[in-house]
Amino acid sequence: MGGNGFNHGHSPELGADSYEKCMEALSSLITSHKRGDGSNREAKFALMFKYMKFLGFEERINGLNIIHVAGTKGKGSTCTFCESVLRECGFRTGLFTSPHLVDVRERYRIEGLDISEEKFLRYFWDCWNQLKEKLCDNMQMPPLFQFLTLLAFKIFISEEVDVAIIEVGLGGKWDSTNVVKEPVVCGITSLGMDHMEILGNTLGKIASEKAGIFKPRVPAFTVPQLSEAMNVLKKRAEELMIPLTIVSPLYLEQLEGGRLGLAGDHQLINAGLAVSLCRHWLHIKGHLKVEKLDTVLPQAFLRGLSTASLAGRAQIVQDKLGNSCEPSEGEEKSCGDLIFYLDGAHTSESMEVCVDWFSNAVMDGSHDYNARQSGALGKNHGTHYKGSKKILYRCEISILLFNCMEARDPELLLPKLTSICPSILIFSKFSLSFSMALFVPSMSRYHLVTSVSSAVRTDLSVDTSWQSSLQRTWERLIHGKDGILVNESNPEHSTKLPAYQFLHGDSSKINPTGKQLHGNAVVMPSLPIALDWLRDCAKENPNVRLQVLVTGSLHLVGDLLKLLRR
């Protein structure tokens, strides 16, 4: 039997530690401590068909009526819109996306909800044990993403969904999800330069990889692309003799006064593609006599577009710890507000979109949490209402919380963020700028799959040399020179920066780790320390609103969500 150091001959009894054993089993499928280099992709992909045969999925996946979506930017959002729309149309939906942020079960939604822990464990061990029993001595268990893809098919087949919306993991041609031979329809979202070490160093090469999901007799849809990418997509469609439809973005008037469930103007592009994919799916499956091309959206479509949700993408979260500071009747508010703006942007193009979203969100005050919890927003930006109580904020401070993988080029990402720092928007009475940038290492590790209940790392001896490099890049972009640390400090003896010094503009001399720094960029020893410092800052300043943009990595966003949920 093929092995990988973790062997279960049977499914563990469902119990308190069963889910963690499942996480250990998944972790054993990680074949390296960093993302693959793209070698032997074709050979690895060929193994997927053997695994499918072992599990009896070869013919059964055609009954899932799949919508298959690839792309560089927006494929998760497009899939989420598709799922929400078709669910509102009355169909039992399955959605497979990646990556997960807090818990692996986020990757699998049934009728709009993450699969339950009980069902996940049942399907997981069933799939695991079948593979263990049938593998030969010269064949290993599938790598992590291949197994997760196989598990998606297992779940959706077992749950008897009417439609499965499948997001490509990486690329397209050799991606694990491309074992789907007969999807109902394929979609390609916006293309850009990402994962170049695997997919190629030109937009044309990347487009060729994405077009690998095109299939004979299966119509394809895409959004407007740069000519280098569009030419490749059109050529591949012509070779397969399939129609390739270029879809225009939705415009606001089509929403009939409503709004998209996913924030940001760029989501109109993804929503437009989702609408076309859903219309075609309905037409092919016989639920729409004529594939309408008019601009009027059915009410079910409008409901689906407005209720779609996807964590970590243009998401606003008010720190719940602040609830303990809520004033009693007749008392003053005892602490300020701490609001996190989460977006896992990690490419130059997506970072530009992230900056636009963050700028608009803090400027117009249209916060999702505000609509749900706080009542109306005052006309003056610093005036907010909680119930009938008016709260005046003396100042609103914007802070950047950032990390990115070492494979990313910070010289492409950080300039997009610094561009808003000194700017004063013409129609605003105040300027939007980051008062401080915090660079933090990730808690999560590539070689471990964890859940929301997994222990949080408290070891502060993590290497922060990469974060120091990010800090120096930021300082150079802002001030034209590197930030210089006057002395080294032991992370275990870090001292939090008194909030009043930071808020009064003394961040050029003192920072949260106790190190002296010329500039406004700080390397934090860990994310928990950064969160504690931000909370202390809010607690000590009742008239201050801290607006923290968390970006650069979905891993960072997921780590923070995990801490906030605790």
Disulfide bonds with the S-S distance in Angstrom:
Cys325-Cys335 2.14
